[in-house]
Amino acid sequence: MDGLLNAEFTYYLFQVMRVVVIASFIHALVTKQELYWLFMLGFAVFFGGIISTIFALVYAFTVFLPWLRGRGRVAGQAARRGVEALKPLDTRIREAQALLDESDTLQRRADLAALQARAGRAAEAQQTLQPLLSGIYRDDPVVLLTSAELDLARGQAAEAAEKLNRVDLKTSAATRTRALTLLAQALDEQGQDASGTFEQAMLGATTEEPRARYAAYLIRQGRTEEARTLLDALEKTARQASPLYRRQEREWFDLALNLRKNLK
């Protein structure tokens, strides 16, 4: 009886190891790992052997499994952002206020001000942000972006542009995308050419906002064919996007859809 159980355990252990070896080999191929990894993993998959199998397990624990954990964290963060985006704005403002009351940090104060601005509560947003505008954080990208957005909401495009030109675009891709998108809007509101700035914002963009806003700008400029090309690309992105990404970017996909309808 014990021998039978040991045989079954050995069989299932062997099958699990085969799955790990094959998954590791596929991962190494897809992610274009070093040649020695590919050689040893390929040997383990097609010929077996103790040494090559141990080598494959080393790869699994040192490369493949850490990669899986990293992908899981990224997916989890994206899911959380998607859930947040689906909440009513008033609910998000209440939650942001509660977090600020719990701990008054730069990020929490800026987040609350940004949500208040989106809700059209510019006076409240300005009051929330005011302590940061004259303190040590006055040149922080988060503060500058939030303040510039408030300026635009109040029709103060020149003030917004001045702040946006002080933002360090190397801080992150998201900061760069947001700063350039807002700067293009500020230039447009001042009657200046915003094409180049919109095009810069679209390079490596972390959201569909620059493309959607640029399409709207092109239509206002009478450049409908250029706008149509951009809107066609947005429509294709929306069709191919994951459900989560479509929810996250729903505002901009909806804007692009409405613009397309008005062009016909």
N, C-alpha and C positions, 0 to 999 in steps of 0.2 A: 504493500500500500504506500509506504513512504517512498519507495522507488518510483512509483507511478506519479506521485505528487511532485517529486523532484524533476521528473521528466517533463511534466506539464509546465512547471515553473521555468525550466530551462528553455522550453519551446517559446513561451510568451516573452521571456526576456530577450531571446534572439530576435523575435519579430519586432519588438520595440526598438532594439538597437538598429535593425535594418531600416526602420522608418526614420530614425534620427540621422543615420548615415546618408540616406537618400535625400532627406530634407536639407542637410548640410551641403551636400554636393550641388543641389539645385540653387541654394542660396549663394554659394561661391561663384557659380556660373553667372547668375543674374547680377550680382554686385561686383563682378569682375575682380575677384581676389587674386592674390599672387599665384604664379604658376605652380609653385610647390604645393600649395593648398589644393589646387585643382588636380594635380597629378596624384597625390596621396588619397584624396577623397574619391577620385575616379577609380583608383585601384581597389579601394575598399568596397565600392558599389559593385564593380564587375567581377572582382576576383576574390574578395573577402580577405581573410588572413588576420591573425591576432594583431600584428604591429600596425597595419593600415587601419584596422577598426579602432584601435586605441587612439591613433592619430586623429581619426574622424571624431571621436568623442571629445578629444582635446579641443578641436575646432568648434564643436557644438557648444561647449561650456565657456570658451573664451571669446568666441566671435558671434555665433548664431543666436544663442540665448540672450546675451546682452542686447543684441540688435532687436530681438523680439520685444524685450522689456521696453526699450526706447520707443519702438513703434506704438506699443500699448499706451505709453504716457502721452505721446502726441495725439493719438486717437481720443484718449480720455479728455485732454484739454480741448480738442476741437468739439467734442460732444458737449462739454460744459458750456462753451461759447455759444453753441447752437441753442441749447436750452435757455440760456440767458436772453438770447435775441428774441425768443418766442414769448417772453413774459411781457405783460402790459407795462407801459412806460411808468405809470404811477406806482406800480408795484416795485419796479426796479429802483425808483427814486426813494421809496420808503426803506427798502433794504439797504441802499447805499447810505442813507442818513443814519440808520441804525449802526452800520459798520463804522461810520465816522464818529458817532457818539461813543462807541466802544474804544476806538483808538484813532486819534487825530494824526493821520499820516498824509504826506504829500499826495500819494497815489489815490487814497480814498477821498480826499478833498477835491482833487481834480476830477475823479470819476463822477462824484455827485454833481459838481458844477456842469460837466459835460451833459449829463442826463437832464438837468434842469434846463439847460440851453435848448436841447432837442425838444423839450416839452413846451417851449415858448416862454419859459419863466426866466427871462434874461436878467431881471433885477435880482432875483434870488440867486441865480448863478453867479452874478458879479459879486454879491455879498459873500457867497461861499468861497470864491476864489481870492478875494481881496487880500487876506492875510499873506498869501504867497507872492503877490505882485511886488511887494516892497521889501521882502525878506531875502534870505540867502538863496531861496529857490527861484528868484525872479528870472534867471536865465536858463532854468531847467526846461528841456524840450516839452515835457508834459504840460508845464505851466504856460509856456509860450503858445503851444497849440490850442489849449483850452481857451486862453485869453483871446487869441486871434479869432477863434470861432465865435466868441461872444461879440467881438467887434463887428464881424460880418453880419451877425444877426441884428445888430443895431445900425447897420448901414455905414459903418466906419471902416471902409475898405482900405484907406491909406494907412490907418493905424494898424490894421491887421497885417498888411504887407510888411510893414516895418518890423513887426515881431517875428513874422515867418522867415524873413531874411536873416534873422539871428539864430534860427534853429540849426543845430548841428545835424546835417543829413546823414552822417556816418553812425549815428546812434543805433539805428536798427532799420530794417527794410520797412517796417510798419510806420515808423516815424517819418522816413523819407517819403513814403507814399502819401501819408496824411498831409505833411507840410506842403508838398508840391501841389497837391490837389487844392488845398485851401488857397495857396498863393495864386494859382491859376484863376480861381474864382475872384480873388481880390483884384487881380489885374483886369479881368473882364468887367467887373463892376466900375472900374475907373476908366473904362473905354480904351484900354490898352490891349495889344495883341497877346492872347494867352495860349496860342497854339503850341509854341515851343515848350512852355511849362507843362501843359497837359501831356504832351508827348513824353517828356521826362518822367512825369508821374506814372505813366503806364509801363515804363521799363522796370521790370521786377516788382510790379505792384502786388500787394498782399490782399487786395480787394478789387471788386469790379467797379467801384465808385468812379475812378478816373476815366475809364472808358465810357461809362454811361453819361457822365457829366460832359465829357468832351464831345460826345455825339450830340447832346443838346446844344452845346456851344456852336458846333458846326452848322446845325440847322438854323440857329439864330443868325449866323453869318451868311446864310444862303448857300452853303457848301453841301448841298443835299446828297450828292453822289458819294462824297467822302464819308458823310454821316451814315449812309446806307451800308457801305462796306463795313464800317465799325459795328453797326447794329446787327448785321448778318453774322459777324464773328461772335458777338455776345449771345445771339440766339443759339448758335452752335455750341458755345460753352455751356449754356443753360441746359441744352438737351443731353450733353455728355456728362454733366456734373453729377456727383453723388447727391442723394436726397439731403444729406446734412449740409453740403455746401450750398445747395439751392436755397435751403431755409436761411442760412447765414447771409446770403447775398440777395435775398428776396427783394429788398427795396430797390436794388439797382437793376435786377433782372426785370422787375415790374416797370421801372422807368424806361428801360430799353424797349420793352414790349409796347408801351404806350406811344413812344416816339416812332416806332416802326408803323404802327397803325395810322398815325397822323401823316406819315410820309406817303401812304398809298392813295 
